[in-house]
Amino acid sequence: DRPKWKQGIENLHAEMVKRGLDKRVGIIGPDANAQKDYWWLDLNVLQLAGKTAMYDLHEYAKKEDVESGHLEKVFSLKRDFANRYDPKGRSKPFVMGEIGLVSGTQKDGRTVQPKGGRDSQPYIYDFEYGVWMADYNAQVARAGMDGTCAWAVDDAMHIQKNPNSSWPKLDNVELKKWGFWNSLAEEIGHPDDAAIRPWFYTWAVMSRAYPAGCRMLEIPACLPRGLRPLAARWDHDGKKHLSLIHI
């Protein structure tokens, strides 16, 4: 309910101002979680710019939207809208607060073994997921946004809530399997599931190559189809560095 949510943000901001907290804490939003709802971001910019310190969205994307470069186009439009119509838009961070690829298990009830519940990502064990998530990350950066948060670090973070799952009875537990690894691997009787999965490595490389504070470099879009370059420059210990990745 957008009007109720807007009123809630206004009430929260007013109370923060009243207590003097607005000088120390900012509000981030709207965290709309599907492209069909990204108009919430537009209304945030137009109606709540003075009360929003940082913008964010999140999206579980189709792999086709990643491979085609569609995500970069969508995010570029939203970044440009904030820059144009929020007087302070260019100085406000804009992030993807949660990203991943949409999973078929959420629709058809398939499970991801071992011990995966209905809400799990079957591709986490595959090389391709590392490519898709790195590409996703690159498109967010190329669109002019400031960062991404990947879902998720560890399978053990979330237990599937359904009648077939129990906690703390681990022999009958179902996990939301989305992570870089599973730190409950031994406890559920599958110690091999603690192994680091392929997509961790591409994510780790990008995190090191594009650290906080780096300056992204614009690369022309007239490139061979399917090639996604990402470039940045940054300073460390008095030295200048250049990072360049092609996906």
C-alpha positions, 0 to 999 in steps of 0.5 A: 500500500504505497500511500500508507508506506509513504505516510510511514516514512514521513512519520519516521523522518519527523520523529528522527528530526524531533530527536535530532537523529536525522543528523546521524541516521538516514533513511534508505528506500524504497527497496522495491523488489521487482521491475514491475514495482520500480515506479516506487523509486520514481515516487520516492524521488518526486515525493520523498527526496528530502526524507531519503538519504539513499536509494535502493532496489532489489531484484531476483533476475531472470538469467535471460535478463542478465545475458541480454544486458537488459538489467543495465538498461533498466538500472541506468534509467532509474539512476538517471531519474534520481539524478535528474529529479532529486536536487541532490540525486547525484550525491546520493548513493544508489544500490541494489540491496539484494540480488540473485537469480530467480529460482525455478524451485520457488515455482515448481516445488523442486528441492536442492539437495542436500537438505534444500527447501522450496526456496533455494537456488539450484545453480549455486553449485554450477560454474554458470551461476558465477558468470551470471552473478558477475555479469549482474554485478557489472551491469549494476556498476555500468549503470552508474549505481554504487554497489550490490549485496549478493544473496546469500553468504551462508545456507545456514542463515535461513531455515525453510519454514514449512511443515516438513522442516524442523529446528533444531532437529537437524536430521529433518531440517530444510535450508534456504540454499542460496549461499557461497557455502553451508556452515551446517554441512557436518551437522546435517550429515553432508560435510562435503556441502561446506565446500566453497561454491564456484560463484564465491570466486567471481564475487570475491575477485570483483570485490577486491578489484573494485573496492569501496571508493573506486571510480568507475570509468565509462566505456562506450556501449558500441561493443561486440554483443555479449561483451561486458567490460567493467573498468575503474581506477582507485588509489591505495598506499599512494599508488594509482590502480586500474581494474578491468574485467571483461565478462 
